[in-house]
Amino acid sequence: MWRYRAIARQPRQVDLVNDNIRASRVLLIHDGKQEEMSTREAQQRADEMNQDLVLVQANAQPPVAKIMDWGKAKFEAQKRQKEQRKNQKIVQVKEVRMSPVIDSGDFETRKKAAIKFLEKGNKVKLNLRFRGRMITHQDIGREVLERMANELDDIAKVEQRAKMDGRQMFLVLAPKKG
């Protein structure tokens, strides 16, 4: 029940159009002309043209208003936002786990997985986990990561060099453009 009340108390976003404009005077921009007048007068002009009076800059002194078709302008803005979201590419970071004592067959399998991720446009985090006493031979782990980075050099660039994080060493690859 308390959630319902909290949602109900949130102020609604009100479009500053026509009767929602509270300023007494506005700077009206229409047909390339600027004219300061009362809001009531500006509203009458908009009504004569079957258009809406829209507050463009509410914080200006006096507030700036325009005569336009508000429904059409709002629809166009929504359409542009939808188009931008559609063209947006979300880059994900995919993880490929390995060991410092990885065999050549397993290495090739991990390499194929990394190639698949990179071709889809995702970044790849090569994660090498040290177990037990392996941690004393960090140079071997670094060589494994560098070898993978060198073999994927034609389709990926190293975004972050090999770095230790606790008992893990990781390297980040990003796909090359083109």
N, C-alpha and C positions, 0 to 999 in steps of 0.2 A: 504494500500500500504506500509506503514512504517513497518508493521509486516513482510511482505515478505522480505524486505531488511535486517531486523534484523536476520531473520532465515538464509538468504543467507550468511551473514557475519560470522556465527559460523564456527570455524575450524572443518574440518572433521577428524575423527579418522583414521589415516593411519597405517595399519599393517606394521611393520618393517620386510619386507620379500623381498628377492632377490634385485631388483633394487632400492627399497626404502631405503636401508641401505646407509647412508651418511658417515660413518666412513671410513678412509683410511685403517686402519688395524684392524683385529679382532682376538680374541682368539677362534679358532675353536675347538669344542668338537665333536668327532665322533669316534665310536667304542672304547670308553673308553680312548682315547688318547686326549691330549691337545696340540695344536700347534698354535703358533702365526704366522699369515701370512697376506698378503694384502687381502682386500675384493674381489678384482677381481679374485685372485687365488682361494679363498674359493668358490666363485660363480661358477668358472669353474669346481671344484670338484663336487659341487652339481648338476650341469648340466649333468656331465658324469654319475651320478647315477640316473638321472631323478627324482631328489628330489628338495626341496626348501632350501635355506639358510635363517634361521630364527634367528633374533636377540633376544636372551633370556634375556640378561641384558644389556640395552643400557647405563646405567650410570657407568658401571665398566670401569677401565682403563687397558688394552684396552677392548672395548665392547665384550661380550661373544656371540658367534653365534653357532648354531647347524644345522646339516643337517637332515631334516625330511620332511615328507609329510605334508605340512601346511594345506591343505584342510581337510585331515583326522583328524589332531590334533584339528582344529577349530570345526569340526563337533562333535568330542568326548566331547569337553569342553561344547558345547551347549547342548548336550544330558545330561551331568551330571547336568548342571544348571536346566534343565527342570525337571529332576528326583527329585532334591532337592526341587524345588517349589511345585511339586506334593505331596511330603511327608510332607510338611510344614502344621501345624495346626494353624490357626489363632484363638486365644482366644478372644472372645468378652465379654463385660460386659453387662449383661442384668439387667434391673431395675425392681424391684417389689415394688410398692407404697402401703403404708399402713397408717393407722391413729392410734393415741394412744387409741382411744375408739373403736377398731375394734371388731366386733362380732365374735363368734366362727365359724360360717359358712363361713364368709368372710376370716377369718384366714386360714381355711382349703383350700379354693380356692387359696389363695396366696401361701400357702405351696406347693400345687400341681404344680403350675406354676414354683416355684423355683426348685422343684425336676426335672421337665422336662428340665429346662435350665441346671441344674447341670449334668444330665445324658448325655446331648449332649456335655459336656466338657466346657461349658461356665462358667464364673464367674457370681455371682449374687450380685447386690447391693440392699440391703433392705433399702428402703427410707421411712422414717416416717415423715410426714408433720404435724406440729403443727399449729392450727388455733386459733386466738383470745387468750383467757385466758389459753388455754391448755399449752402454753409455760411455765407457772409457775410450771407445773407438769412434768418436764423432766424425773423424776424417773419412772413414769408410762410408758412413751415411751421407756425408756431403758429396762424395764422389758419385753415389747412386743418383742423388737428386740432380747433380750437374750433368750426368750422362743422359738422364731423361730429358732435361732441358735442351741439351745439344741435339738429341735425336728429333725433338719437336721444333727445332729452330726455324724450319721452313714455314710452319703455320702458326707459330706462337712466339711471343716475346716475353722475356722474364720481367714481371712487374715488381716482384719483391724477391730479393736474393735469399738463399738458404739461411734460416734463422732458427735458433733454439728456443723452445718454449716448454720448460719443464723437462720431461723425458721424450719430447717430440721435437722433430726438426721439420720445418715446412718451407715450401717455395711456391710462389704464386705465379701462374702463367696466364697471359691474356691473349686472345686471338689477334692475329695481325689483320689490319684492314685490307680489303681488296680481295 
